């Protein structure tokens, strides 16, 4: 971990924990809604609503940095297909690092080569090979080949749990771990309109059982990105939200926390585990702080 990052975290901790200020921490960008897959649970793919120009993207990143953000992530759609006027995501990652962002994450389906340096990749693997292929257009082998050839070892697997794959938790974790390609395994719970969750997602009780099983796998030594604080907050559904230190930008609007912030029915049953983890870091829970050091401390 660099000295500048350590001092930045210490300064942030003093201002938030001692001075009780709610300062910006994590900024996300829906860089495009274009996607080369057709996953059933994704609401924003190829809608035509979200696509940044290069200049607008740079301006948005710079303004986020000036507001105080030091961690950045790109999502979509599929961020790796974004381009504008000959520019690709590589230029935006480089720009973000040059102006001072400590971490840059790319949430990707992994079907494009992972050739961008100085970033962390969060690659969606939606179950064991057969399950993933059913959900994600027979892309499993291609994704693993791209992860194998990635220019960085900072690659994490991520699964969105739904009725389609929740019963395959153990097999998925074992299979992902046995590839020896991922630094860790993260997850989300299907988060959508209540009627979609009722049809495709998991119930409140199933959610608790799933989280208990995930935590037991973590305790057994599997590389699951989940602190004890985040596990308890997710299980009890009791973390503070919206999380004011997180912002998400589309080409038209900056949201506090995420795009669902104004949809109470969705927000109340949020399953975005990465955001819950951030909420526990910002609450200075020791297990969450140790988890992030292990995840991005290198």
N, C-alpha and C positions, 0 to 999 in steps of 0.2 A: 504494500500500500504506500502511495507517495505521501511525502510530508504535506504537500498542499491539500491533499484530500483529508488527511488527519486533522489539520488545523481548521479546514472548512467544516468538518463534522463537529469539532469541539466548539467552534463559534456558533454553529447552528444550535447545538445542544444548550449552550449557555443562554442564548436569546429565547429559546422556546421553553426550556425547563425552568430556568431561573427567572427570566423576565416575563414568561408566560405569553409570548407573542406567537401568533399563528402565521408563520412565514411560509412562502411557497417552497415546495420540496421536489415534487415530481410533475413533469409536464408531458402529456401525451399528444400525439398528432394523428388524426385520421387522414393520412397523407393522400389516400385515394380509396375509392370504393371498387375499383376494378379488381377482378379476381379471376383466376384461371380454373378454380374449382367451384363446386355447387353444393356446399354442405347444408343440410336441411335446417340447422338451427341458426344460420347466419341471416340476419335481417337486412344488412346493409350492402351486401354484395351486388355490384353492377347496377346500382340504383340510379346512377347519374347525378347524385346529390353532392358527392364529396370528391374533389380533386383539386389539389393545390397547384398553382403555377410555381415555377422555381423561385421567382422573386418574392412572391407572397409567402412561400415556405421559409425562405431565409429571414424575412422580416418578422415572421411569427416566432421563429426560433430565437432570434436576437431579443425580441421584446420579452419573451419568457425568461431568458437569462437575466435581462435587466430587472425583471420583477423579483428575481432571487432564486429561480429554479436552477438546480445543478444536476438533476437526473432527468433524462429525456427518453421517451420511447415512441416508436413509430408503429402504427397499426393500420388496418384497412377494413375491408378489402384485403388485398395482398400487397404489402408495401414494396416487395422486391420487383413488382412489375411497374412501379411508378417511374415515369420519365416525363420531362417537359423541355422542349426546345433543345434536345440533345443532352440534357442533364439527367443523371440517374441518382438513386438514393445514396450512392457512394459520396457524391459531392456534398449532400446535406449532412451526412455523418461527419465528414471531414470538417465542414464548417462549424458544426456544433462543438467538436472537440477543440478546434482552434480558438474559439471564443471563450472556452473554459468549462464546458460541461464535463463532469467527472465520469458519468456513466451514460452510455447510449445503448438502448435495447431495441431490437427489431423482432416483433411478433410476426412469424412467417409460417406458411404451410410447408416450407422446405422443398418445394418442387423446382426452385431456381437455385443455381449455384451460390453457395455462401462465400462470396469472394470479397466482401467488405470488411476491412480491417478496423481495429479499435472500437469494436462493439460487441455486445452480447446478443446471441440469437436465442429466442424462445420459439422452438419448433413444435408444431402441433402433431402429436401422434395420438390418434383417437382410439387406441386400444391395441390388442395384439394384431398381428399382421392381417388375419382374415377379417377381423372386425373393422380395423382401420380402412382396409380396401373397400369394404362395403359402404362406409360412410364417405370416404374421400377418394373416389374415382381410381381405385387400384394404383395408388401412388406410393405405397409403402417402400418398395425396393428403391425407387428413385429418391425418395426422401433420405433414406439411410445412406445411399451412395453420396448424396450431396453433403450430409453431415460428416461422413468419413473424410471427405475432401475439403472440408471447411478450412479457411485460413486462420482460424482461431480455435482454441480448445474451450472457449467460453460459450458452449452450446448446451441448452437445457431442453428437455422434453416437456411438453405440456399437453394435458388431456382435458377435454370438456366432458364431464360426466353427465349422462342422460340415460334414459331407459335402454338406449341402444348398446351401451357398453358397461354400465355400472356393475353388472354381474361378473365382469372380466377383470376386476381390479387387480387381484393377485397375479394373474397371468400376465397382465400388461406390465406391472412393476417389475416382475422377474424378467420378462423379455426385454424391456427397455434397459434394465441394469446389465443384463448379460451381453448386450451389444458393446459395452465399454466405450460408447461414443458420447455419452452425455455426462456433463458435470453434475447435473441434478435433475429431479423430476418434479414439476409443479403441476397444478391442476386448477380448474374452475368447475363450478356447478352450473348447469344450464340456467342462465338468467334471461328471462324473457317476460312477455305478457303472461298473466296468470293462466289464461286458457291454453297457451302454448306449453307452459311448464306442466300443467295438469295432464296434457296429452303426451308430451315428449320427455318431461323432466322427472324428478324424483320428489317424493313426499317429504314432509318435515321429519317424520320418524326414520325414513330411509336415509335422509341426509345425515342424521345423527349416527346411524349405524355405519354409514360410509366413512364419515370422519373418524369414528372410533377405529375402524379397520385400517384407514390410512395412517393414523397415529401409531397403531401397533406395528405396522410395517416400518415406519420411521424408527421406532424403538428397536426393531430387529436389525437395524443397520442399513436398510435401503436408503439411497441418497435422495430422500424426498425433501423438497424445499418447503418446510412448514415448521414454524416455531411452536412451542407449547402455548404461548400467549395467543397466537393466531388460531391455533386449533380450538382453544376454549372459546374465543370470541366468535368463531364461525359456528361452533356447536350450539352456543347459547344465543346466537344471533343478537349480540348486545354491544357491538362496537359503535362508536360515534359516527354518524353519517348525516349528510354528506361530509366527506373528509375535506376540510377547507384548504389543506396544504397541497392537494392534488387538483390539477386542471387538465382538461382535455379540449384540444382545439380542432375545430373543423374549419373549412375555408370561410364560413360565415359567422361563427360564434365560438366563444370560449366558455366552456361549461365548468362549474365547480364539481370536481370528482369525476363524473362521467355523463354521457348523454341521457341517462335515465334519471337524472337528479330530480326532475320535476314530475316523474311518474312514481307516485308513492307506492302503488301496488307492486311495481318492479323493485324499487329501492328497498322495501321492507323485507324482501326475500332475496337480497343480493347474494350472489355466489362467486363474486370476483375475488378469489383467494389472494391474489397478488396485492390487491388494494387493501384487503384486511391486514395482510402482513405489514404493509406500509403504515397503516393506522396504529399498529402495535409498536412499530419502531418509533413513531412520533410520540407515542405515549411513554417512551423510554422503558419498555418492558425488556428486561435483560435478555430473555431467550430470543426475542425478535432482533435485538441489536446484534447478538452473537450470530444469528442466522444470516443477516445481511453481510457481516464481516466475512463469513465463510463463503458466501455466494459471490461477492464482487470485490473482495479485499485484495485480490492479486494484482 
